[in-house]
């Protein structure tokens, strides 16, 4: 590798884990809408919602791994900064879900 860096170093592992996270996270937005909606009545299409949240939870694993690798990276480097993006995306999703729940509880019918 150029620059004498170890290709198996923490930065390379962080980039690989972030790439895996990006694939799973992107799939969570694309794949559920490709599924056939199953169920009857109120529950029709819940398999899509379950697939979305299941893939989001699967994307949490590489996000936590990237966060654990963050401590091994030099401060101020782009892999160190980028390692926070998956967790931030997950936190925004949780806040959005909690916001919808709160709004549905407080909104007038």
C-alpha positions as CSV (number, residue, x, y, z in Angstrom):
1,X,0.0,0.0,0.0
2,X,1.3,3.5,-0.8
3,X,2.6,5.5,2.1
4,X,3.8,2.4,3.9
5,X,0.5,2.0,5.7
6,X,-0.6,-1.5,6.8
7,X,-3.5,-2.6,4.5
8,X,-5.0,-4.4,7.5
9,X,-4.8,-1.4,9.8
10,X,-7.7,0.2,11.7
11,X,-8.4,2.7,9.0
12,X,-8.8,-0.1,6.4
13,X,-11.0,-2.1,8.7
14,X,-13.1,1.0,9.5
15,X,-13.6,1.7,5.8
16,X,-14.6,-2.0,5.2
17,X,-17.1,-2.0,8.1
18,X,-18.5,1.3,6.9
19,X,-19.0,-0.1,3.4
20,X,-20.8,-3.1,4.9
21,X,-23.0,-0.8,6.9
22,X,-23.8,1.3,3.8
23,X,-24.8,-1.8,1.9
24,X,-27.1,-3.1,4.7
25,X,-28.5,0.4,5.4
26,X,-29.2,1.0,1.7
27,X,-30.8,-2.4,1.4
28,X,-33.1,-1.5,4.3
29,X,-34.6,1.3,2.2
30,X,-34.8,-0.6,-1.1
31,X,-35.6,-4.2,-0.4
32,X,-38.8,-3.9,1.8
33,X,-40.6,-2.0,-1.0
34,X,-39.7,-4.9,-3.4
35,X,-41.6,-7.4,-1.2
36,X,-45.1,-8.4,-1.9
37,X,-47.5,-7.0,0.7
38,X,-49.0,-9.8,2.7
39,X,-51.8,-9.9,5.3
40,X,-55.4,-8.7,5.3
41,X,-56.9,-5.5,6.5
42,X,-55.0,-3.5,9.0
43,X,-51.9,-5.7,8.9
44,X,-51.5,-5.7,5.2
45,X,-48.0,-4.7,4.4
46,X,-46.6,-5.2,7.9
47,X,-44.0,-7.6,6.4
48,X,-42.5,-4.6,4.7
49,X,-42.2,-2.6,7.9
50,X,-40.8,-5.6,9.7
51,X,-38.2,-6.1,6.9
52,X,-37.2,-2.4,7.1
53,X,-36.7,-2.4,10.9
54,X,-35.0,-5.8,10.8
55,X,-32.4,-4.6,8.2
56,X,-32.0,-1.4,10.3
57,X,-31.2,-3.5,13.3
58,X,-28.8,-5.6,11.2
59,X,-27.1,-2.3,10.1
60,X,-26.6,-1.5,13.8
61,X,-24.0,-4.2,14.2
62,X,-21.5,-2.7,11.7
63,X,-22.3,0.7,13.1
64,X,-21.2,-0.4,16.6
65,X,-18.1,-2.1,15.2
66,X,-17.2,1.1,13.4
67,X,-17.7,2.9,16.7
68,X,-15.4,0.5,18.5
69,X,-12.7,0.9,15.9
70,X,-12.9,4.7,16.3
71,X,-10.6,4.7,19.3
72,X,-7.8,3.2,17.3
73,X,-7.8,5.9,14.7
74,X,-5.8,9.1,14.8
75,X,-7.8,12.1,15.9
76,X,-8.9,14.4,13.0
77,X,-8.7,11.7,10.3
78,X,-11.6,11.2,7.9
79,X,-12.2,7.5,8.9
80,X,-12.5,8.6,12.5
81,X,-15.0,11.3,11.7
82,X,-16.9,9.0,9.3
83,X,-17.2,6.2,11.9
84,X,-19.9,8.3,13.7
85,X,-22.2,8.5,10.6
86,X,-23.8,5.1,11.0
87,X,-24.6,5.7,14.7
88,X,-25.9,9.2,13.9
89,X,-28.2,7.8,11.2
90,X,-29.5,5.2,13.6
91,X,-30.1,7.9,16.3
92,X,-32.0,10.0,13.7
93,X,-34.2,7.0,12.9
94,X,-35.0,6.4,16.5
95,X,-35.8,10.0,17.1
96,X,-38.1,10.0,14.0
97,X,-39.9,7.0,15.2
98,X,-40.3,8.4,18.7
99,X,-41.4,11.7,17.2
100,X,-44.2,10.0,15.2
101,X,-45.3,8.1,18.3
102,X,-45.4,11.2,20.4
103,X,-47.2,13.1,17.7
104,X,-49.8,10.4,17.3
105,X,-50.4,10.4,21.1
106,X,-50.7,14.2,21.4
107,X,-52.5,15.1,18.2
108,X,-56.2,15.7,18.3
109,X,-58.3,13.1,16.5
